[in-house]
Amino acid sequence: MENAMLGSKTLGRVVFFSLGYLAGTRAGRERYAQIEAGAKAVIEKLRARYAENATSTSSSLIATDGYSDIRLGD
């Protein structure tokens, strides 16, 4: 009788643990997907900002570098 009780408790614990594990891994995957999507969005914004600044900075440096009006050998 004691072995039957021990077996049913163990089986109940295994089922409870496995259901908790499945629910936790699903929630973990969903959260990981949210974090990954957020990180990708931030990276895309940074890339767009960098590209925008790179084009505007290079053209503004040429005009305002302070040395563009100096000519040698005239």
C-alpha contacts under 8 A as a table, 3 or more apart, distances in Angstrom:
res1	aa1	res2	aa2	distance
1	M	4	A	5.25
1	M	5	M	6.50
2	E	5	M	5.16
2	E	6	L	6.21
3	N	6	L	5.01
3	N	7	G	6.05
4	A	7	G	5.07
4	A	8	S	6.22
5	M	8	S	5.27
5	M	9	K	6.19
6	L	9	K	5.23
6	L	10	T	6.11
7	G	10	T	5.11
7	G	11	L	6.05
8	S	11	L	5.01
8	S	12	G	6.02
9	K	12	G	5.07
9	K	13	R	6.14
10	T	13	R	5.10
10	T	14	V	6.13
11	L	14	V	5.07
11	L	15	V	6.18
12	G	15	V	5.18
12	G	16	F	6.05
13	R	16	F	5.03
13	R	17	F	5.91
14	V	17	F	5.12
14	V	18	S	6.01
15	V	18	S	5.16
15	V	19	L	6.16
16	F	19	L	5.29
16	F	20	G	6.21
17	F	20	G	5.10
17	F	21	Y	6.00
18	S	21	Y	4.94
18	S	22	L	6.12
19	L	22	L	5.16
19	L	23	A	6.17
20	G	23	A	5.14
20	G	24	G	5.98
21	Y	24	G	5.08
21	Y	25	T	6.07
22	L	25	T	5.27
22	L	26	R	6.18
23	A	26	R	5.26
23	A	27	A	6.21
24	G	27	A	5.12
24	G	28	G	5.95
25	T	28	G	4.85
25	T	29	R	6.06
26	R	29	R	5.15
26	R	30	E	6.25
27	A	30	E	5.11
27	A	31	R	6.11
28	G	31	R	5.10
28	G	32	Y	6.00
29	R	32	Y	5.00
29	R	33	A	6.12
30	E	33	A	5.09
30	E	34	Q	6.33
31	R	34	Q	5.00
31	R	35	I	6.20
32	Y	35	I	5.09
32	Y	36	E	6.00
33	A	36	E	5.04
33	A	37	A	6.08
34	Q	37	A	5.20
34	Q	38	G	6.19
35	I	38	G	5.12
35	I	39	A	6.13
36	E	39	A	5.12
36	E	40	K	6.16
37	A	40	K	5.13
37	A	41	A	6.20
38	G	41	A	5.11
38	G	42	V	6.29
39	A	42	V	5.14
39	A	43	I	6.16
40	K	43	I	5.05
40	K	44	E	6.15
41	A	44	E	5.16
41	A	45	K	6.26
42	V	45	K	5.12
42	V	46	L	6.18
43	I	46	L	5.07
43	I	47	R	6.10
44	E	47	R	5.05
44	E	48	A	6.13
45	K	48	A	5.11
45	K	49	R	6.10
46	L	49	R	5.04
46	L	50	Y	5.96
47	R	50	Y	5.03
47	R	51	A	6.07
48	A	51	A	5.14
48	A	52	E	6.10
49	R	52	E	5.04
49	R	53	N	6.05
50	Y	53	N	5.10
50	Y	54	A	5.88
51	A	54	A	5.09
51	A	55	T	6.38
52	E	55	T	5.57
52	E	56	S	6.32
53	N	56	S	5.15
53	N	57	T	5.53
54	A	57	T	5.23
54	A	58	S	6.04
55	T	58	S	5.48
55	T	59	S	6.47
56	S	59	S	5.42
56	S	60	S	6.08
57	T	60	S	5.09
57	T	61	L	5.93
58	S	61	L	5.25
58	S	62	I	6.57
59	S	62	I	5.49
59	S	63	A	6.77
60	S	63	A	5.27
60	S	64	T	6.06
61	L	64	T	5.21
61	L	65	D	5.17
62	I	65	D	5.71
62	I	68	S	6.85
63	A	66	G	7.90
63	A	68	S	6.81
64	T	67	Y	7.94
64	T	68	S	7.52
65	D	68	S	6.46
66	G	69	D	7.21
67	Y	70	I	5.52
71	R	74	D	6.73
